[in-house]
Amino acid sequence: MPKFLSRQLIVLSSNAVMMLVSCSTPSNTSLPVQSTPAPTVEAQSTSRAEAGPGLSPAQVAKLTKLPIPIVAPTYLPPGFRVVSADGESVKLTNGDDDTGYSIFYQGEDGACFVINSSQDGPRRLKQIGQVESAVGTIKMYEEVYEGRRSVQSFIPVKGNPVMLSPVLQFKPDQGTHEACKALDRAEYERILQSIAIVK
């Protein structure tokens, strides 16, 4: 995981704890959500100009300078906003590329999710569904740590970005980490279906 990410949030993995989770019980199907229209930030195409609602022009400019594709949802649930978006391109002394980015989203109800670069893959996680998106089929996995569940999805583009919910956030004023609420499973899937390449 790129070093700059470790200062902002922690992600759960089987090998090292990187995210604290508390998730609603997922269903066994992955059906698109059709509900009454509500004011949402949604785009019909996946062009660079339309992908990534909630990202400011400055954030888009910074992220799209990175040498890897940037992905973001074209749909956000009502009340959701981008809390932070950051990235950096780093070459390690051994020649490895440590380029990465993180886009953190939070809703008014305290639910959150993040899309960030990942060095991991699904390992031996349990697959719980899949959705189709503009970047291809995205599989969803469940991870359980100390009885708490998270849903994470590895997006099939260069850089291996992952979308996960919930996330453990660092509270610098308190010097502690705090877990946000998990996304509702149906909304998680709807967001995942809208994933598109910003760059």
N, C-alpha and C positions, 0 to 999 in steps of 0.2 A: 504494500500500500504506500503511495507516495507520502513522504514525510510530512508535507504541509497538512494533510488530512488529519493526522493524529492529534493536532492541536484543536480541532474543531469538533470532531465527533468520533465515536467509537463504533466499530462494526463487529458483529458477532461472527466468529468462525470456529470450526471444530478444533483447530490447532491453537488458537489464542482468542481470548474474549475480546471482541471489538465492538459489541453492541449489547445493551441490556434490553430485553424484550418483554412485552406483555401484549398479547395479540388476541383479538376475538377469535372464536372457533371458526376455522375456515370450512366452507362447504366443499362437497366432493365434486362439484361441477364448475365449469368455467363458462357461464353464459353471459353474453353482453347484457348490460343493464339498460332497460328502456323504462324511463320514468317520465312523469309530467315535466314539461319544459321548465327549466329554472335558469336564472341568469348565470351563465357560465362563460369561461374564457375558452373558446373552442375554435379550431380552425378546420377548414374543409380540405386543405391540401397540406403537403409537407415541405413546401419550399422553405428556403433558409429564412426568408422574411417573416414567414408565419409560424415557424416552429419556435417553441420556447416561450409561451406567454408568461408574463411575470418577470422576465429578464429585461433589465434596462439595456439601452443601446450600448452603454459603456461596458456592462457585463458581457454582452454578446461579443463586442469587439475584443475584449481581453481573452475570452474563451476560444474564439475562433482563430486566434493567432497560434494556438497550440498545434503541434504536428500530428494530432490524433483527431478522429471525428468526435464531435460533441453531440450527445443525444439529450433530448428534453421532450416532455409531453406537450402535445398541442391542446390537451384538455386539462383543466384544473377544476376541481369541485368548487362550488361557491364558497367564498370566504378564504380560499387558500392564496398564499402569496410566497414569493421567493424571499427567504430570510437572508440567505447568503449564497454567493456564487464566486468561486475562486479556482484558480488553476495555476500551474507553473510547469515549465519545461526544464528538466534537470538531467544532466549527464553525470553519472557517478564516476569516480576515479578509475573504476575497473572497466569503464566503457559502457556499462548498462544504462538504459534509458529509464529514468524514474519520473517521466512526464505523467501528470494526472490532474484531475479536476474534481470538484464537488459542488453540487447544487442542492441546497437544503430548502425544503418547502414546509410550511406549517399552516394549519387552518385555524379559524377562530375558536374551534372546539378543542384545540390542544392536540389534535392528531397531526402526525408529521410523516414525511418520507424523505429519502435522499437518493440522489443518483450520483454515484461517484466511481472513479476508476478503481479497479480491483486487480490484484495480482492472483487472486484465487479463482477457482471454478467451483462447480457444484459439489465436487468431491463425492461423498456418499450420502448426500442429503436426499430426503424423500421428495420425489416429484409429486405435486398436488394438482397440477393442471398446466395448461398452456393457452396462449392467445396468439392471434395473428396481428401483425403490425406492419407499418411501412418498411421496417428493416428486416422483416421475416418473422418466423415463429419464435416466440419467447416463452421459455418454460419457467414455471413457478415452482419453487422449492420451499419446504418448511424446515426450519431448524429449531430445535428445542434445547435450551440451556437452563439448567436448574429449574425445570418445570415451566419455563416461559417460552413462548413461541414467537418466531418472526417469520415473515414471508420475504423471500429474496428471489430476484430474477436476474439472470445474467443475459445481457443484451448482446446479440451476435454481431458486433462490429469490432473493428480494431481497437485495442485498448481495454477490451473486456469490461465495459461499465456494468455496474450492478444497481438495481433499484431495490431498496429495502425499506421496510416499515415494521415496527417502530424503530426509533433511533435514540441512543443515549447522548444527550447534549451536555457539553461542559458549560457550567455557569461560573464565569470568572469572578463575578462579584461575591459569590458564595464559596468558591473554590471546590465545588462539588459537581458531580454528574447527575443528571435527572432524565428519566425516561419520559418521552412523550407518549401519547396514545397511538395505538395502531390504527391504520386506515381500515375502514370497513372493507371486507373482502370484495364486494361488488365494485366499489369505487377503485380499489387497488387495480382490479382487472381493467376497468374502463380507462384509467390513466395509462396502464401498460399498453393497451391497444392503440393509444394515440402517440406512442413514442415515435419520434422522427429525428432525422439528423439535422442539427443546426449548422454543422459544418461537414 
